[in-house]
């Protein structure tokens, strides 16, 4: 939360989907605007976009944070090009070659396959976001469905250096291979027509099965 405030003077909006922890109280201690929404990433992000006042929308998941220079990169890119949307290279906060390989694979998917995911910090010009109808109003896979639809247009995502920092919690708790296969399974099931509610239940069940004692992770990238 404090890292989001560091992006000031940019507007920070926290959309709480019914959390039972201290998320809302912590957000109100800073400069963030806090609103409540129905649970689900699609609806929550659309609610945040609806009350935002800026011309550019940046969506950050709760377990990610962007270095202050990332905002400068974003502003510079949109000021000098006709870019309509994009994301950031991300850095998974853990040591090991397997995590660097994950980052490489995600960068390839985002840039070459034109399919960045929500944990890479999706951003949009407001006018473009509104013209495409925002995120699908579903609890999970809203990012993947939106990117699939945009691949059929002439617009390509701008992938900025960032980095966007991503918590390694899920990979540390479940193992890199198991978590990656789980992600692929969800994406495949979505393409095969499994309903978003079923996918959300499956995703939440996988989170609940995680160990509560992950291995230690790095707190900053190696330069």
Beta strands, then each sheet from edge to edge (+ up, - down):
strand 1: 13-16
strand 2: 33-36
strand 3: 56-58
strand 4: 64-66
strand 5: 85-92
strand 6: 123-125
strand 7: 158-166
sheet 1: 1+ 2+
sheet 2: 3+ 6- 5+ 7+ 4-
end
